Amino acid sequence: MSSAQSRYHEVYAGWQSDPVRFWEEAAREIDWIKPAEKVFDSQAGIYGRWFAGAECNTCYNAVDRHVATRGEQAAIIYDSPVTNTKRSITYAELRDEVATLAAVLQDMGVAKGDRVVIYMPMIPETSFAMLACARIGAIHSVVFGGFAAKELATRIDDAKPKIILSASCGVEGARVIPYKPLLDEAIALSSSKPEACLVFQRPQLACALDEGRDRDWASAVDAARAEGRRAECVPVAATDPLYVLYTSGTTGIPKGVVRDNGGHMVALKWSMGHFFGVEPGEVFWAASDVGWVVGHSYIVYGPLLHGCTAILYEGKPVGTPDAGAYWRVISDHGVVTLFTAPTAFRAIKKEDPKAELLKQYDLSSFRALFLAGERADPDTVKWAEDILQVPVIDHWWQTETGWPVAGNPLGLGALPVKHGSPTVPMPGYTLDVLDEGGRSVGPNTMGAIVIKLPLPPGALPTLWQADQRFRESYLSVYPGYYNTSDAGYLDEDGYIWVMGRTDDIINVAGHRLSTGGMEEVLASHQAVAECAVIGVKDALKGEVPCGFVVLKSGIDRLPEEIEAELVGLVREKIGPVAAFKLAITVARLPKTRSGKILRGTMKKIADGDPWSTPATIDDPMILSEIGDALKARGLSG
């Protein structure tokens, strides 16, 4: 479709000319208990608040309101090749499950404003848990089930949950991962102790329950159901938090991104139709995990707010059982739109480069593939376009924004594709590219990508109980703008090109991980004097971490032994999600005269990119030593 046929420019201009009217109209798609007194209150919050004075309930809008018109339609289809399970849950069944579980939470003392940590795998009960919290006005904080105890403990200490919802285990491919020991250790490590834990026993691995603290999920739900106890939807302010989702902080202290109820619903509902181009009643699949923002926005909330059927998939793109797994799910369930990370398609392409497995499946229902979570390299996008013969749409957003900042809006009519660019900003977002002095740069000039304040509905209003940290992290560098910490440029057509992070967060298969956090772990080893972690380009995962370590003098052990211990240590402290497999012992690290490690230059050497010796370097010879160490491991171009 040519840009002349797309409604994008007209819709975007309409938003620009009257943002308040634009979002007021979008808000008509939501059922409000009490309408907003002000659509946007510029005096409230840190940069203003959306739908001030309104009352609503997210669970009601996602579940209850659909029961009358689409009660027998599937709301969630659970598909788990790793446990060989399929389960379809209608909107009517979902309301009953959620209302019953919400009554159990109330019995356990959970009330409006209380936090509930959810540490669970990709099973329907995890969605029930999130929606049950939303139903009673509790604030959920989902922690990805693969995170190590220390990471979970820091989140417990920050959120201070009244209770924790968990499961006995997760299933990752052929591996069963016990969650209970990790949960118990995290509670032991944390200074803020939950009053109780509700634990869902999975048949793959049952766990022992702590008599004083733990309750069995199934028996608690069965008892509530037998007594006919169901929680009603509790009215909350549109500006009240729906959830807190932690993202890596550069200091090692996680940042609790707050999502409010009202703006979140309005933005997600708008995006489902106008951006993703799906209709109520259609099957939408975000192949992610509910522990990440994509899972919150587009497995649980977005599709249900729109009246779609959401796929909840417990499996991998390859190996469960093969690289045809995604095609099978699309074929089995009539998926119209898939949203996943580019790394998933790199994995499929690696295993089945000619897409032979695709021929076994009927993809006649399939209309579009959306990719986000990391940069979608043009080769992968073109390969997907060739094999699928549908639009492949790279789009860009962040945990903080909650929904797409930029993309090719299928629902408004697609714009011409430029491979490597996630296309144009969505209504709500004015993008600019600034130099280090905060001045706007011209087209095709690299700089810091920023978003003009105020942020739109659905974006974070602040960090959990850390307003000042929110200002410092995002708003202070470029006054009047939100700093995305991404670097890139705008071209002459207004397309945004996102080229990479401007800080030390690396992107491993769509998961943002802090190199600072990994350095902290490496530095804790008794043999390590100093270290630096960089993200190295990887054909499959986008980036993988590589740790350089300088050993203390007088260490009488083989470097290889210590390196193996370091790999194990990162795996234990941060989790397998870090994909940390490479520790390299070096004699010294390249530094500036003021002692700052030159990570950026090290990364360029490792990636085989052009580099020059920084003027501030203390000893230029160290860079060739780094290059030699990388070559010895088969790295560096």
C-alpha positions as CSV (number, residue, x, y, z in Angstrom):
1,M,0.0,0.0,0.0
2,S,1.4,3.5,-0.8
3,S,1.5,6.2,1.8
4,A,-1.3,8.0,-0.2
5,Q,-3.7,5.2,0.8
6,S,-2.7,5.2,4.5
7,R,-4.7,7.3,7.0
8,Y,-1.6,7.6,9.1
9,H,-0.6,11.2,8.2
10,E,-4.2,12.5,8.7
11,V,-4.6,10.7,12.0
12,Y,-1.2,11.8,13.3
13,A,-1.9,15.4,12.3
14,G,-5.3,15.2,14.0
15,W,-3.6,14.1,17.2
16,Q,-1.0,16.9,16.9
17,S,-3.6,19.6,16.5
18,D,-5.7,18.5,19.5
19,P,-4.1,15.8,21.7
20,V,-6.8,16.1,24.4
21,R,-9.6,15.6,21.9
22,F,-7.8,12.7,20.3
23,W,-7.5,10.8,23.6
24,E,-10.9,11.8,24.7
25,E,-12.3,10.1,21.6
26,A,-10.1,7.0,22.1
27,A,-11.3,6.8,25.7
28,R,-14.9,6.2,24.4
29,E,-13.8,2.6,23.7
30,I,-13.5,2.0,27.4
31,D,-16.3,1.5,30.0
32,W,-15.8,4.0,32.8
33,I,-17.4,3.9,36.2
34,K,-16.9,7.7,36.4
35,P,-15.7,9.7,33.4
36,A,-12.6,11.9,33.7
37,E,-12.9,15.4,35.2
38,K,-9.9,16.3,33.1
39,V,-8.6,14.2,30.1
40,F,-5.2,15.7,30.8
41,D,-4.2,17.5,34.0
42,S,-1.0,19.2,33.3
43,Q,-0.6,20.2,37.0
44,A,-0.7,16.7,38.3
45,G,2.1,14.2,38.6
46,I,5.6,14.8,37.2
47,Y,4.7,15.8,33.7
48,G,0.9,15.7,33.9
49,R,-1.6,12.8,34.4
50,W,-4.2,11.3,32.0
51,F,-7.9,10.9,32.8
52,A,-7.7,12.6,36.1
53,G,-10.7,12.1,38.3
54,A,-11.9,9.1,36.3
55,E,-12.8,5.8,38.0
56,C,-12.6,2.5,36.2
57,N,-11.6,-1.2,36.5
58,T,-9.2,-2.9,34.1
59,C,-10.4,-6.4,34.8
60,Y,-14.0,-5.4,34.1
61,N,-13.0,-4.0,30.7
62,A,-10.8,-6.9,29.8
63,V,-13.2,-9.7,30.9
64,D,-16.6,-8.9,32.4
65,R,-17.9,-6.6,29.7
66,H,-17.4,-9.1,27.0
67,V,-19.3,-11.9,28.7
68,A,-22.7,-10.7,27.4
69,T,-21.7,-10.5,23.8
70,R,-18.9,-13.0,23.4
71,G,-19.1,-15.2,26.6
72,E,-18.6,-18.5,24.6
73,Q,-15.7,-17.1,22.5
74,A,-12.2,-18.2,23.6
75,A,-10.5,-15.5,25.6
76,I,-7.3,-17.4,26.2
77,I,-5.9,-20.4,24.3
78,Y,-3.1,-22.1,26.3
79,D,-0.8,-24.1,24.0
80,S,2.1,-25.9,25.7
81,P,4.2,-28.2,23.6
82,V,6.6,-28.7,26.5
83,T,3.8,-30.4,28.6
84,N,1.8,-31.5,25.6
85,T,-1.3,-29.5,26.8
86,K,-3.9,-27.4,25.1
87,R,-6.6,-25.6,26.9
88,S,-9.2,-23.1,25.7
89,I,-10.8,-20.7,28.2
90,T,-13.9,-18.7,27.2
91,Y,-14.6,-15.2,28.4
92,A,-17.4,-16.6,30.7
93,E,-15.0,-19.2,32.1
94,L,-12.3,-16.6,32.5
95,R,-14.6,-14.3,34.5
96,D,-15.4,-17.2,36.8
97,E,-11.8,-18.2,37.3
98,V,-10.6,-14.6,37.9
99,A,-13.5,-13.7,40.3
100,T,-12.9,-16.9,42.3
101,L,-9.1,-16.4,42.6
102,A,-9.7,-12.7,43.5
103,A,-11.9,-13.8,46.4
104,V,-9.1,-16.1,47.6
105,L,-6.7,-13.1,47.5
106,Q,-9.2,-11.0,49.5
107,D,-9.4,-13.9,52.0
108,M,-5.6,-13.7,52.3
109,G,-6.0,-10.0,53.3
110,V,-5.2,-8.4,49.9
111,A,-6.9,-5.1,49.5
112,K,-6.8,-2.1,47.1
113,G,-3.3,-0.7,46.8
114,D,-1.6,-3.7,48.2
115,R,1.2,-5.2,46.1
116,V,1.3,-8.8,45.0
117,V,4.4,-10.4,43.4
118,I,3.7,-13.0,40.8
119,Y,6.6,-15.4,40.1
120,M,5.1,-17.9,37.7
121,P,5.6,-19.7,34.4
122,M,3.6,-19.4,31.1
123,I,0.4,-21.0,32.3
124,P,-3.2,-19.7,32.3
125,E,-3.1,-19.3,36.1
126,T,-0.6,-16.5,35.6
127,S,-3.0,-14.5,33.5
128,F,-5.8,-15.3,36.1
129,A,-3.5,-13.9,38.8
130,M,-2.8,-10.6,37.0
131,L,-6.4,-10.1,36.2
132,A,-7.5,-11.1,39.8
133,C,-5.2,-8.4,41.2
134,A,-6.6,-5.8,38.7
135,R,-10.1,-6.9,39.7
136,I,-9.7,-6.0,43.4
137,G,-7.4,-2.9,42.9
138,A,-4.2,-4.7,44.0
139,I,-1.0,-3.8,42.2
140,H,0.7,-6.8,40.7
141,S,4.4,-7.1,40.0
142,V,5.3,-10.0,37.7
143,V,8.9,-11.3,38.0
144,F,10.0,-13.5,35.1
145,G,10.1,-17.1,36.3
146,G,13.7,-17.7,35.2
147,F,15.2,-15.0,37.5
148,A,17.6,-16.0,40.2
149,A,16.8,-15.6,43.9
150,K,18.9,-12.5,44.4
151,E,17.1,-10.7,41.5
152,L,13.7,-11.8,42.9
153,A,14.7,-10.6,46.4
154,T,15.6,-7.1,45.2
155,R,12.1,-6.8,43.6
156,I,10.4,-8.1,46.8
157,D,12.3,-5.5,48.8
158,D,11.3,-2.7,46.5
159,A,7.6,-3.7,46.0
160,K,7.0,-4.9,49.6
161,P,4.2,-7.4,48.5
162,K,1.6,-8.5,51.0
163,I,1.6,-11.9,49.3
164,I,3.4,-13.8,46.6
165,L,1.8,-16.0,43.9
166,S,4.0,-18.7,42.6
167,A,4.1,-22.2,41.1
168,S,6.1,-25.3,41.9
169,C,8.1,-25.2,38.7
170,G,8.6,-23.9,35.2
171,V,9.3,-26.0,32.1
172,E,11.9,-24.7,29.7
173,G,12.2,-27.0,26.7
174,A,13.2,-30.4,28.1
175,R,14.2,-28.9,31.5
176,V,12.0,-28.6,34.6
177,I,13.1,-25.7,36.7
178,P,12.0,-25.8,40.4
179,Y,10.7,-22.4,41.4
180,K,10.1,-23.1,45.1
181,P,13.7,-23.3,46.2
182,L,14.4,-20.0,44.4
183,L,11.3,-18.4,46.0
184,D,12.3,-19.6,49.5
185,E,15.8,-18.3,49.1
186,A,14.6,-14.9,47.8
187,I,12.3,-14.5,50.8
188,A,15.2,-15.5,53.1
189,L,17.4,-12.9,51.4
190,S,14.8,-10.1,51.4
191,S,14.2,-7.8,54.4
192,S,10.5,-7.3,53.4
193,K,8.7,-10.6,54.1
194,P,5.4,-11.4,52.5
195,E,2.6,-12.5,54.8
196,A,1.8,-15.6,52.7
197,C,2.5,-17.4,49.4
198,L,-0.1,-19.1,47.3
199,V,1.5,-21.9,45.3
200,F,0.2,-23.6,42.2
201,Q,1.3,-27.3,42.1
202,R,2.2,-28.4,38.6
203,P,2.1,-32.1,37.8
204,Q,5.7,-32.0,36.4
205,L,7.2,-31.3,39.8
206,A,5.3,-30.9,43.1
207,C,7.0,-29.0,45.9
208,A,6.8,-29.1,49.7
209,L,4.8,-26.2,51.2
210,D,5.9,-24.2,54.3
211,E,3.2,-24.9,56.9
212,G,3.2,-21.4,58.4
213,R,3.4,-19.4,55.2
214,D,2.4,-21.3,52.1
215,R,-1.1,-22.1,50.9
216,D,-2.1,-24.6,48.1
217,W,-3.6,-22.7,45.2
218,A,-5.9,-25.4,43.9
219,S,-7.4,-26.3,47.3
220,A,-7.9,-22.6,48.1
221,V,-9.7,-21.9,44.8
222,D,-11.8,-25.1,45.1
223,A,-12.9,-24.1,48.6
224,A,-13.9,-20.6,47.4
225,R,-15.7,-22.1,44.5
226,A,-17.6,-24.6,46.6
227,E,-18.8,-21.7,48.8
228,G,-19.8,-19.6,45.7
229,R,-17.4,-16.8,46.8
230,R,-16.5,-14.4,44.0
231,A,-15.0,-11.0,44.2
232,E,-16.7,-8.1,42.4
233,C,-14.7,-5.5,40.4
234,V,-13.4,-2.7,42.7
235,P,-13.5,0.8,41.4
236,V,-10.0,2.5,41.2
237,A,-8.9,5.9,40.1
238,A,-7.7,5.9,36.5
239,T,-4.4,7.3,37.9
240,D,-4.0,4.5,40.4
241,P,-1.3,1.9,39.6
242,L,-2.3,-1.3,37.8
243,Y,1.1,-2.8,38.1
244,V,4.8,-2.3,38.7
245,L,7.2,-4.0,36.3
246,Y,10.9,-4.0,37.0
247,T,13.5,-3.2,34.4
248,S,17.3,-3.3,34.8
249,G,18.8,-0.2,36.3
250,T,22.4,0.8,35.5
251,T,23.2,1.0,39.3
252,G,22.0,-2.6,39.8
253,I,18.9,-1.5,41.7
254,P,16.0,-2.4,39.5
255,K,13.6,0.4,38.3
256,G,10.0,-0.2,39.1
257,V,8.0,1.1,36.0
258,V,4.5,2.1,37.1
259,R,1.6,1.6,34.8
260,D,-1.7,3.3,35.7
261,N,-5.2,1.9,35.0
262,G,-6.9,4.4,32.8
263,G,-4.3,5.6,30.3
264,H,-3.1,2.0,29.9
265,M,-6.5,0.7,28.8
266,V,-7.1,3.6,26.4
267,A,-3.6,3.3,24.7
268,L,-3.7,-0.6,24.4
269,K,-7.3,-0.6,23.0
270,W,-6.3,2.0,20.4
271,S,-3.2,0.1,19.4
272,M,-4.9,-3.2,18.9
273,G,-7.1,-1.9,16.0
274,H,-5.2,1.1,14.7
275,F,-1.7,-0.2,14.9
276,F,-1.9,-4.0,14.8
277,G,-4.9,-4.0,12.6
278,V,-6.8,-6.8,14.3
279,E,-10.6,-7.0,14.9
280,P,-12.5,-8.1,18.0
281,G,-13.0,-11.9,17.8
282,E,-9.8,-12.6,15.9
283,V,-6.9,-14.6,17.3
284,F,-3.8,-12.6,18.3
285,W,-0.5,-14.1,19.4
286,A,2.3,-12.3,21.2
287,A,5.0,-15.0,21.6
288,S,6.7,-13.5,24.6
289,D,6.6,-14.1,28.3
290,V,4.3,-12.5,30.8
291,G,7.4,-11.5,32.8
292,W,8.2,-8.9,30.2
293,V,6.3,-5.8,29.1
294,V,5.2,-7.5,25.8
295,G,3.5,-10.2,27.8
296,H,1.7,-7.6,30.0
297,S,0.5,-5.5,27.1
298,Y,-0.1,-8.0,24.3
299,I,-0.6,-11.4,25.9
300,V,-2.8,-10.4,28.8
301,Y,-4.3,-6.9,28.6
302,G,-4.4,-5.6,25.0
303,P,-6.1,-8.6,23.3
304,L,-8.7,-9.0,26.0
305,L,-9.5,-5.3,26.1
306,H,-10.2,-5.6,22.4
307,G,-12.3,-8.7,22.6
308,C,-9.7,-10.9,20.8
309,T,-8.6,-14.5,21.6
310,A,-5.1,-14.4,23.1
311,I,-2.6,-17.2,22.7
312,L,-0.6,-18.1,25.8
313,Y,2.3,-20.3,24.5
314,E,4.6,-22.2,26.7
315,G,7.3,-23.3,24.3
316,K,10.2,-22.1,22.2
317,P,10.5,-21.0,18.5
318,V,12.8,-24.1,17.9
319,G,13.2,-27.3,19.8
320,T,9.6,-27.7,21.0
321,P,9.8,-29.9,19.0
322,D,11.3,-28.2,15.9
323,A,11.6,-25.0,14.0
324,G,8.1,-25.4,12.7
325,A,6.6,-24.8,16.2
326,Y,5.3,-21.3,15.4
327,W,3.7,-22.4,12.1
328,R,1.9,-25.2,14.0
329,V,0.4,-22.8,16.5
330,I,-0.7,-20.3,13.8
331,S,-2.3,-23.2,11.8
332,D,-3.9,-25.0,14.8
333,H,-5.6,-21.9,16.2
334,G,-6.2,-19.6,13.2
335,V,-3.8,-16.9,14.3
336,V,-4.1,-13.7,12.2
337,T,-1.2,-11.7,13.7
338,L,2.0,-12.8,15.5
339,F,4.2,-10.5,17.5
340,T,7.6,-11.8,18.6
341,A,11.2,-10.8,18.9
342,P,13.6,-10.9,15.9
343,T,15.8,-13.4,17.8
344,A,13.0,-16.0,17.5
345,F,13.1,-15.6,13.7
346,R,16.9,-15.8,13.6
347,A,16.6,-19.1,15.5
348,I,14.0,-20.5,13.1
349,K,16.1,-19.3,10.1
350,K,19.2,-20.9,11.5
351,E,17.5,-24.3,12.0
352,D,15.4,-24.3,8.8
353,P,16.9,-21.8,6.4
354,K,14.6,-22.8,3.5
355,A,11.5,-22.9,5.7
356,E,10.8,-26.5,4.6
357,L,8.7,-27.1,7.8
358,L,6.4,-24.2,6.8
359,K,5.0,-26.4,3.9
360,Q,3.4,-28.8,6.5
361,Y,1.0,-26.1,7.8
362,D,-2.0,-24.1,6.7
363,L,-1.3,-20.4,7.3
364,S,-4.3,-19.1,5.3
365,S,-5.6,-17.2,8.3
366,F,-2.2,-15.4,8.9
367,R,-2.0,-11.7,7.9
368,A,1.0,-10.0,9.6
369,L,4.1,-10.5,11.6
370,F,5.3,-7.8,14.0
371,L,8.8,-7.8,15.4
372,A,10.1,-5.8,18.4
373,G,12.3,-6.1,21.5
374,E,15.6,-5.4,19.8
375,R,16.8,-4.1,16.4
376,A,15.2,-6.2,13.6
377,D,18.1,-6.7,11.2
378,P,17.1,-6.3,7.5
379,D,18.3,-9.8,6.6
380,T,15.9,-11.4,9.1
381,V,13.0,-9.1,8.0
382,K,13.5,-9.9,4.3
383,W,13.8,-13.6,5.0
384,A,10.5,-13.6,6.9
385,E,8.8,-11.5,4.2
386,D,10.0,-14.0,1.5
387,I,8.8,-17.2,3.3
388,L,5.5,-15.8,4.8
389,Q,4.4,-13.4,2.0
390,V,2.7,-11.1,4.5
391,P,3.7,-7.7,5.9
392,V,6.6,-8.0,8.4
393,I,6.5,-5.0,10.6
394,D,9.5,-3.9,12.7
395,H,8.3,-1.6,15.6
396,W,10.0,0.0,18.5
397,W,9.0,0.7,22.1
398,Q,10.1,0.2,25.7
399,T,9.1,-1.3,29.0
400,E,8.6,2.4,30.1
401,T,6.3,3.3,27.2
402,G,4.0,0.2,27.5
403,W,3.0,0.3,23.8
404,P,4.6,1.1,20.5
405,V,6.4,4.4,20.1
406,A,7.0,3.9,16.4
407,G,6.0,1.4,13.8
408,N,4.2,0.8,10.5
409,P,0.5,1.2,11.4
410,L,-1.2,-1.7,9.7
411,G,-4.7,-0.7,11.0
412,L,-4.4,2.8,9.5
413,G,-2.9,1.5,6.3
414,A,0.7,0.5,6.0
415,L,3.4,3.0,4.8
416,P,6.3,2.0,2.5
417,V,8.8,-0.2,4.3
418,K,12.4,0.8,4.8
419,H,14.3,-2.2,6.0
420,G,16.1,-1.4,9.2
421,S,13.7,1.4,10.3
422,P,10.6,0.8,12.6
423,T,8.9,3.5,10.4
424,V,7.1,6.5,12.1
425,P,6.0,7.7,15.5
426,M,2.5,6.8,16.6
427,P,0.0,9.5,17.8
428,G,1.0,10.5,21.3
429,Y,4.7,10.6,20.5
430,T,6.7,13.5,19.1
431,L,10.3,12.2,18.5
432,D,13.4,14.3,18.2
433,V,17.1,13.5,17.9
434,L,19.4,15.7,20.0
435,D,23.2,16.2,20.2
436,E,25.0,16.2,23.5
437,G,24.2,19.8,24.1
438,G,20.5,19.1,23.7
439,R,20.2,20.7,20.3
440,S,18.0,19.2,17.6
441,V,20.1,17.7,14.8
442,G,19.2,17.5,11.1
443,P,18.0,14.5,9.1
444,N,20.2,11.5,8.9
445,T,22.4,12.7,11.8
446,M,23.0,10.3,14.8
447,G,22.1,11.5,18.2
448,A,20.0,10.7,21.3
449,I,16.4,9.8,20.6
450,V,14.0,11.7,22.8
451,I,10.2,12.0,23.2
452,K,8.7,15.4,23.8
453,L,6.7,15.7,27.0
454,P,4.0,15.0,28.0
455,L,4.2,11.2,27.4
456,P,0.9,9.8,26.0
457,P,-1.6,7.6,27.9
458,G,-0.2,4.2,28.7
459,A,3.4,5.4,29.3
460,L,4.9,5.4,32.8
461,P,3.9,8.3,35.0
462,T,6.8,7.6,37.4
463,L,8.9,4.9,39.0
464,W,7.6,3.0,42.0
465,Q,8.0,5.3,45.0
466,A,11.0,6.9,43.3
467,D,9.8,10.2,41.7
468,Q,13.3,11.8,41.9
469,R,14.9,8.7,40.4
470,F,12.4,8.9,37.5
471,R,13.3,12.6,36.9
472,E,17.1,11.8,37.1
473,S,16.9,8.7,34.9
474,Y,14.6,10.0,32.1
475,L,13.9,13.7,32.3
476,S,16.9,15.6,33.6
477,V,19.4,15.2,30.7
478,Y,17.2,16.9,28.1
479,P,14.6,19.2,29.9
480,G,11.2,19.0,28.3
481,Y,11.9,15.5,26.9
482,Y,11.9,11.9,28.0
483,N,15.3,10.4,27.2
484,T,14.9,7.0,25.6
485,S,18.6,6.1,26.1
486,D,18.5,4.9,22.5
487,A,20.6,6.4,19.8
488,G,19.7,6.8,16.2
489,Y,18.4,9.3,13.6
490,L,15.3,10.6,11.8
491,D,15.5,10.6,8.0
492,E,14.1,13.1,5.5
493,D,10.7,11.3,5.5
494,G,10.4,11.3,9.3
495,Y,11.2,7.6,9.6
496,I,13.1,6.8,12.8
497,W,16.2,4.6,12.8
498,V,17.1,3.1,16.2
499,M,20.7,2.1,16.1
500,G,21.5,1.0,19.7
501,R,21.5,1.9,23.4
502,T,23.4,4.9,24.6
503,D,24.1,3.4,28.0
504,D,25.4,0.0,29.2
505,I,22.2,-2.0,29.0
506,I,22.7,-4.9,26.5
507,N,19.9,-6.6,24.7
508,V,20.1,-10.4,24.8
509,A,17.3,-12.0,22.7
510,G,15.0,-9.1,23.5
511,H,15.8,-9.1,27.2
512,R,17.4,-5.9,28.5
513,L,20.1,-6.7,30.9
514,S,22.5,-4.5,32.7
515,T,26.2,-5.1,32.1
516,G,26.8,-3.3,35.4
517,G,24.8,-6.0,37.2
518,M,27.0,-8.7,35.6
519,E,30.1,-6.8,36.5
520,E,29.0,-6.8,40.1
521,V,28.7,-10.6,40.1
522,L,32.1,-11.1,38.4
523,A,33.8,-8.7,40.8
524,S,32.4,-10.6,43.8
525,H,34.7,-13.6,42.9
526,Q,37.7,-13.7,45.2
527,A,40.2,-14.1,42.4
528,V,38.9,-11.1,40.3
529,A,40.6,-7.7,40.7
530,E,38.5,-5.8,38.1
531,C,36.3,-6.5,35.2
532,A,34.3,-5.1,32.3
533,V,31.3,-6.6,30.5
534,I,30.3,-5.6,27.0
535,G,27.6,-6.8,24.6
536,V,29.1,-8.5,21.6
537,K,27.1,-8.9,18.3
538,D,25.6,-12.3,18.0
539,A,23.8,-13.7,14.9
540,L,21.2,-15.4,17.0
541,K,20.5,-13.4,20.1
542,G,21.4,-9.9,18.8
543,E,24.0,-9.4,21.6
544,V,25.6,-11.7,24.1
545,P,27.6,-10.6,27.1
546,C,31.4,-11.0,27.2
547,G,33.2,-10.4,30.4
548,F,36.9,-9.3,30.6
549,V,38.5,-10.0,33.9
550,V,41.8,-9.0,35.4
551,L,42.9,-11.5,38.1
552,K,44.4,-10.5,41.4
553,S,48.2,-10.9,41.5
554,G,49.5,-14.1,43.2
555,I,46.5,-16.2,42.2
556,D,48.0,-19.6,41.7
557,R,45.2,-21.2,39.6
558,L,44.6,-21.8,35.9
559,P,42.6,-18.9,34.3
560,E,40.4,-21.4,32.6
561,E,39.2,-22.8,35.9
562,I,38.3,-19.3,37.2
563,E,36.6,-18.4,33.9
564,A,34.4,-21.5,34.2
565,E,33.5,-20.5,37.8
566,L,32.6,-17.0,36.7
567,V,30.2,-18.3,34.0
568,G,28.5,-20.4,36.6
569,L,28.4,-17.5,39.1
570,V,26.6,-15.2,36.6
571,R,24.2,-18.0,35.8
572,E,23.4,-18.5,39.5
573,K,23.1,-14.8,40.4
574,I,21.3,-13.4,37.4
575,G,19.9,-16.5,35.7
576,P,20.2,-18.4,32.4
577,V,18.5,-15.4,30.7
578,A,21.8,-13.5,30.7
579,A,23.3,-16.1,28.3
580,F,26.7,-15.4,29.9
581,K,29.1,-18.0,28.5
582,L,32.3,-16.0,27.8
583,A,34.8,-14.8,30.5
584,I,38.2,-13.8,29.1
585,T,41.2,-13.3,31.4
586,V,43.3,-10.3,30.4
587,A,46.4,-8.6,32.0
588,R,44.7,-5.1,32.1
589,L,41.7,-3.1,30.9
590,P,41.9,-0.1,28.6
591,K,41.1,3.1,30.5
592,T,41.0,6.8,30.2
593,R,43.4,8.8,32.3
594,S,40.6,9.5,34.7
595,G,40.2,5.7,35.2
596,K,37.0,5.2,33.1
597,I,37.0,1.8,31.3
598,L,36.7,2.2,27.5
599,R,33.8,-0.2,27.1
600,G,32.6,1.4,23.8
601,T,36.0,0.9,22.1
602,M,36.3,-2.7,23.4
603,K,32.9,-3.4,21.9
604,K,33.9,-2.1,18.5
605,I,37.0,-4.3,18.5
606,A,34.9,-7.3,19.5
607,D,32.3,-6.6,16.9
608,G,34.8,-6.0,14.1
609,D,33.6,-2.4,13.7
610,P,35.9,0.4,12.7
611,W,37.5,2.1,15.7
612,S,40.1,4.7,16.5
613,T,42.2,5.1,19.6
614,P,40.4,7.5,22.0
615,A,42.3,10.7,22.8
616,T,41.8,10.2,26.5
617,I,43.4,6.7,26.7
618,D,46.0,6.0,29.3
619,D,48.0,3.4,27.4
620,P,47.1,2.7,23.7
621,M,49.0,-0.7,23.7
622,I,46.2,-2.2,25.9
623,L,43.7,-2.1,22.9
624,S,45.9,-4.5,20.9
625,E,46.1,-6.8,23.9
626,I,42.3,-6.8,24.0
627,G,42.2,-7.6,20.3
628,D,44.6,-10.5,20.7
629,A,42.6,-11.9,23.6
630,L,39.4,-11.8,21.5
631,K,41.1,-13.3,18.4
632,A,42.3,-16.2,20.6
633,R,38.6,-17.0,21.3
634,G,37.7,-16.7,17.7
635,L,36.1,-13.2,18.1
636,S,36.8,-9.8,16.7
637,G,36.8,-8.8,13.1
